[in-house]
Amino acid sequence: MEKRISIMEIERFAIHDGPGIRTVVFLQGCPLRCSWCSNPESQIIGSHLLHIKNKCAGCGTCAKTCVHGNIRMEGRYPVFDRKKCVADKACAEACAYNAIKFAGEFVSASGIMQVVLRDRDYYETSGGGVTFSGGEPFVQFDGLMELLIMSKKENLHTTIETCGQVDMEKIKKALPLTDLFLFDIKHTDSYMLKKETKADLDTILTNMRFIARQDPDRIIIRIPIIPGYNFDEKTIGKIFDLAKENNIKQVSLLPYHTLGKDKYKQLGIKYAYSSGHMLSKEDLLPLKEMGEKTGLMIRIGG
């Protein structure tokens, strides 16, 4: 039976997630809990209700539509019992104002590939392909492997964006089918990494070094630059040193943004990271220059 994979979305004509023009498949599930995460709906597999309050007319249609009794009106706006929500999406379909939507749906691997293959001509002319992102795509390992196998049967360039918090045996199985890893390194201090992301530094670095030993050109390190966390030359310099030590040539600096904060309100959860302000590309130019002086290829953005 064909594997069904929980995804958030499929983005076509992407240019920041690997070489050339790409299609990015965002898989759900992540072992990390980064306090600044811009996609909280990616962390847990399943369909999650988002209420967009500034679109809501307070008409109460959603509460009347929910036969499970999980929506009630409180003042002008609906209140949702998300723990009991069965995600039948009747409330979203009934909302005339598009104030309710659901993130996360199960799709077959072949269904995903049908979308991916629509743009084969663009991949061939631009040197692009397909990127599997998340969340953390290795969480749904069987589905990821099925997609990688299908992609390689179609001679597509494959990229995986990973946080590195992965069982190495899974890395070993995926490696022959993966042309490029976009590998996140957020900090080199194990305490700081654990505190803000719940990640284990030893696991992440062991996996990075294993891939680099096979082929260092198959890794681009990505560093999300977070004010109050790692936005300083000493911390980023240590990550640059890691790249050099492992013969990795390229590093991408990803400026912190708060564009995902509204999703937390829509999901009814609190945005945990309050230390940061949005960064521009110009803010990261000193770090770019510092990295380039060491001989690394530094890019700001994906």
N, C-alpha and C positions, 0 to 999 in steps of 0.2 A: 504493500500500500504506500502511495506516495506521501512523503512527509509534508505536513502543513506547518508553515513558519509564521510566527507572529511578527509583523512588521508595523512600523509607524507610517512610513511613506516611501515612495520611490521617486527620487528626484532626477529628472532628465536634464541633459545639457549642463552638467556641473563642470566647473573648470578649476576647482580648488582642492580636489580630493584625489590627486594622482595626475599623471601626465595626460595631456590632450583633453578632448571632450569625453565626458563620462556619464554613466548612469550610476547613481548612488542608491543602494538599497539599505534602509535603516532598520536593523533588526532590534527587537526589544530584548530587555534583560541586561543587567549589569551587576557585577559583584562589588563595585565601588559605590560610595555615597559621597561624592564630592559636594561640599557645601555650597559651591557656586554653580552647580550643574544647570545648564540652560535648557535641558530636555528632561525634566523630572518624570515625564510620562514614559520615558524609555527605560526606567530602572526596573520595573516589575512587569513581567509578561502578563498581558491581559488587556481588556478594553476599559479605558478610563474616561469617565465623564468630565468634560470641561464646560463650565458655565461662564459665558462672556457677558458680564453684568451690564456693560455699557450698550449692549444690543438688546437687552431684555426689556420688554414692555410691561412686565408684571401682570400679564393677562390671565395667568393661572392655567393655561391650556395644558402645560406639561404635567401639572399635578392631577388634573382631571384625566389625562391620558394614561398615567402610570397605574396599571391595574394591580401592581404589587404594593401600592401604598407607600412607596419610598420617597415621594416628593410631597411636601406640604408648603403652603403659603404662610409666610411669616412677615407681616407688614406688606410691603410692596413686592418683595422678591421671594422666589422659591428657595426652599432649603432642601438639600439632597442628603439622603442616607446612603452614602457611597458604599459602605460596608455591605449593605444588603442589595445593592444594585445588581441586576442580572444582565445589564447591558443589552436589552432587546432593541434599544435605540428607538422605541416608539415615541418617546418624548422629543427626541431630536427631529424626527420626521414630522411631528405635529407642530413644531415651533415655526411660526411664519416669519420670525425675525432672525433665524439662524443663530440664536443665542446659546444653543446647546450643541455640542459635538462630542464625538467619541474618538479617542486616539488608541490605536492598536487593533489590528485585525489579523485573522489567520488566513493565509493564502498558500496555495500549493506552490512548490518549487517551479513547476512548469508554467504556472500562471505568472510568477515573477519573471521568468526567463522570456516569456512572450513580450513583456514590456521592455526588458533589457535589449532584446534583439531588434526592436523597431529602429534603433539608431546605429545599426552595424556600419552603415556607410560613413557616418561621422567618426566612428572609432577608427576606421581604416585610414581615412584621410588625415586625421589629427594625431594618430598614435595614442588614442584613448582606449577606453574599455569600461569595465564594471568595477565598482568599489563597494565592498560590504562594510558598513559602518554600524553604529548603534546609538545608545547602548554599547554593549560589548558583543560583537557577533559570535565569539566563541561560546557564549552561554548556550546558544542553540546550535551546538556543535554538529549534530547529525544533519540538520537542515543546511547549515553552512557548507558542510562537505558535499552535500547533494548539489548545491548551487555552484560550488567550485568545479565539480566534475562536469556538470552541464556546460559551464562557461568554457572549460578547456576543450570540450568536444566541439565547440563552436569557434575555437581558436581565438578567444577573447583574452586581452590583457586583464589580469586580475589583481586587485589591490584589497588588502584588509587593513582597516583602521582599528587598532587595538590598544587597550590600556596596559596590556602585558600581564594582567592578573589572571593567568591561564595555566592549566596543567600542561607541562611541557610535552607530554605524549600527544596532546592535541596539536600543539605547534608542529611537532615532527610529522604528523599525518597530513597537515595542511600545507606544509612547506613546499612539496613538489608541485603543488597546484597553484601556488601564489607567487606572482611576479614581484610584488612590492608590499612591504609592510609600512604603514604610517604608524609609528610606535610612540605613544605618549610617555614622556618622562616629566613628571611634575615637580619632583624634588629629590635630592640625594640624601636628605636627612630622614632616617627611618621613622623617627618619632613624629616629625612634622607631617610626613606623608600619611602615616596612620591616623593622626589626629584629624586631618581635614578631609581625608578620602576613604579611610578604612582599608587602604591598600597595604600590601606587604612588599617592602622594597627589595628584599632578597629574591623573591619570586620573579619580580619584574626584571631585575637586572640579569638574573640567570637566563631568562628567556631571551632578552635582548642580545646577550653575549653569544648564546647558542646560534641564533640566526646570523649574527655578524661573522661567526667562524665559518659558516657555510658560504656566505656571500655578503660582505658588508654593503655592496651597492644595492642590495635588496631591502635596505632599511633607510627611511627618512625619519629622524627623530622630530617629534612635535612637542613644543613646550607651550602650554597655556600660561600666559604671563598674568599673574594675579596680584594686584596691589595688596600689600599687607601680608603676603604669603611668600612669594618667590621673586618679586619685582625688585631685584638688586643684583649688582654685578657679581658679587661673591657666589650667590646661589646658582645663577645662570652660568657663571664661569665653570663651576664644577660639572654641570651637564655638558658644556662644550668639551671639557676634558674627557668625559666619558665617551663622547663621540670620537674624539681623536684617538683615544686608547684602543678603540674597537674598529678603527679604520673606516668609520662612517663619515661620509663626506658632506651630507646635507642635513640642515636643521631648519625647521620652520618655527617661527615665533608667532603665537596666536594671541592677539591683544584681548584682554578681558572685556566683556560687554555684559550689559544687564538686560538684553533684549528678551531673555526668557523669564524675567521676573513675573510678568503678567500671567504666565502659565501656572505659577504657584497659586495665585488667587483663584484662577479658573478651576484648579484641581482641589481647592479648599485646604491647602497646606501652606506652611510658613516657609519663606525664603530664608535660609539659615545664615548665609554669608552677608555680613553687613559692613565689612571693612573696606570694600573696594569701590572705586569710581571707574567709569568706562575709560579705556585707553584708546588713543589714536595710533595710527601707524608711526606718526612722528615721535610719539613717546618712546617707541622701541628702537629708534635709529641708533642711539648710543650702544645698545646691546648688539645690534646688527654689525656695527663697525667693530666692536670688540671681538665678535666671533670671526669676522672676516680676517682680522689680523692674525688669527691662529691658522688660517688656511682653509677654514670651513666655508661652504656655500650656505649663506644665510638668506632665508626668505621671510618676509613679514606677511602673515596670512597663510592660508592653506597651501 
